[in-house]
């Protein structure tokens, strides 16, 4: 898997870029007929080694879907990491931000 093209594209676009899963698959496994959950996990880990994170964090297996790839070492990347930690703490029953659900009523649908 060679994702240097993706890493450079994200860098050129100031730390965030939207890609189709078809485009990502072209660099991950061009010989494969379709994306599997295991391959998507391997892609996520490979991108992490390049200092990149994806939104959604669990990549879809459909080539028709789009994902955002973000540099970890950018303000937006750090915000995503913090938001992920807050969401995980909330799922574990330890809310970090009291009143989060009161101020943002739609947040619960995104946390499940």
Secondary structure as a PSIPRED ss2 file (coil, helix, strand):
# PSIPRED VFORMAT (PSIPRED V4.0)

   1 X C   1.000  0.000  0.000
   2 X C   1.000  0.000  0.000
   3 X C   1.000  0.000  0.000
   4 X H   0.000  1.000  0.000
   5 X H   0.000  1.000  0.000
   6 X H   0.000  1.000  0.000
   7 X H   0.000  1.000  0.000
   8 X H   0.000  1.000  0.000
   9 X H   0.000  1.000  0.000
  10 X H   0.000  1.000  0.000
  11 X H   0.000  1.000  0.000
  12 X H   0.000  1.000  0.000
  13 X C   1.000  0.000  0.000
  14 X C   1.000  0.000  0.000
  15 X C   1.000  0.000  0.000
  16 X E   0.000  0.000  1.000
  17 X E   0.000  0.000  1.000
  18 X E   0.000  0.000  1.000
  19 X E   0.000  0.000  1.000
  20 X E   0.000  0.000  1.000
  21 X H   0.000  1.000  0.000
  22 X H   0.000  1.000  0.000
  23 X H   0.000  1.000  0.000
  24 X H   0.000  1.000  0.000
  25 X H   0.000  1.000  0.000
  26 X H   0.000  1.000  0.000
  27 X H   0.000  1.000  0.000
  28 X H   0.000  1.000  0.000
  29 X C   1.000  0.000  0.000
  30 X C   1.000  0.000  0.000
  31 X C   1.000  0.000  0.000
  32 X C   1.000  0.000  0.000
  33 X C   1.000  0.000  0.000
  34 X C   1.000  0.000  0.000
  35 X C   1.000  0.000  0.000
  36 X C   1.000  0.000  0.000
  37 X H   0.000  1.000  0.000
  38 X H   0.000  1.000  0.000
  39 X H   0.000  1.000  0.000
  40 X H   0.000  1.000  0.000
  41 X H   0.000  1.000  0.000
  42 X H   0.000  1.000  0.000
  43 X H   0.000  1.000  0.000
  44 X H   0.000  1.000  0.000
  45 X H   0.000  1.000  0.000
  46 X H   0.000  1.000  0.000
  47 X H   0.000  1.000  0.000
  48 X H   0.000  1.000  0.000
  49 X H   0.000  1.000  0.000
  50 X C   1.000  0.000  0.000
  51 X C   1.000  0.000  0.000
  52 X E   0.000  0.000  1.000
  53 X E   0.000  0.000  1.000
  54 X E   0.000  0.000  1.000
  55 X E   0.000  0.000  1.000
  56 X C   1.000  0.000  0.000
  57 X C   1.000  0.000  0.000
  58 X C   1.000  0.000  0.000
  59 X C   1.000  0.000  0.000
  60 X C   1.000  0.000  0.000
  61 X C   1.000  0.000  0.000
  62 X C   1.000  0.000  0.000
  63 X C   1.000  0.000  0.000
  64 X C   1.000  0.000  0.000
  65 X C   1.000  0.000  0.000
  66 X E   0.000  0.000  1.000
  67 X E   0.000  0.000  1.000
  68 X E   0.000  0.000  1.000
  69 X E   0.000  0.000  1.000
  70 X E   0.000  0.000  1.000
  71 X E   0.000  0.000  1.000
  72 X C   1.000  0.000  0.000
  73 X C   1.000  0.000  0.000
  74 X C   1.000  0.000  0.000
  75 X H   0.000  1.000  0.000
  76 X H   0.000  1.000  0.000
  77 X H   0.000  1.000  0.000
  78 X H   0.000  1.000  0.000
  79 X H   0.000  1.000  0.000
  80 X H   0.000  1.000  0.000
  81 X H   0.000  1.000  0.000
  82 X H   0.000  1.000  0.000
  83 X H   0.000  1.000  0.000
  84 X H   0.000  1.000  0.000
  85 X H   0.000  1.000  0.000
  86 X H   0.000  1.000  0.000
  87 X H   0.000  1.000  0.000
  88 X H   0.000  1.000  0.000
  89 X H   0.000  1.000  0.000
  90 X H   0.000  1.000  0.000
  91 X H   0.000  1.000  0.000
  92 X C   1.000  0.000  0.000
  93 X C   1.000  0.000  0.000
  94 X C   1.000  0.000  0.000
  95 X C   1.000  0.000  0.000
  96 X C   1.000  0.000  0.000
  97 X C   1.000  0.000  0.000
  98 X C   1.000  0.000  0.000
  99 X C   1.000  0.000  0.000
 100 X H   0.000  1.000  0.000
 101 X H   0.000  1.000  0.000
 102 X H   0.000  1.000  0.000
 103 X H   0.000  1.000  0.000
 104 X C   1.000  0.000  0.000
 105 X C   1.000  0.000  0.000
 106 X C   1.000  0.000  0.000
 107 X H   0.000  1.000  0.000
 108 X H   0.000  1.000  0.000
 109 X H   0.000  1.000  0.000
 110 X H   0.000  1.000  0.000
 111 X H   0.000  1.000  0.000
 112 X C   1.000  0.000  0.000
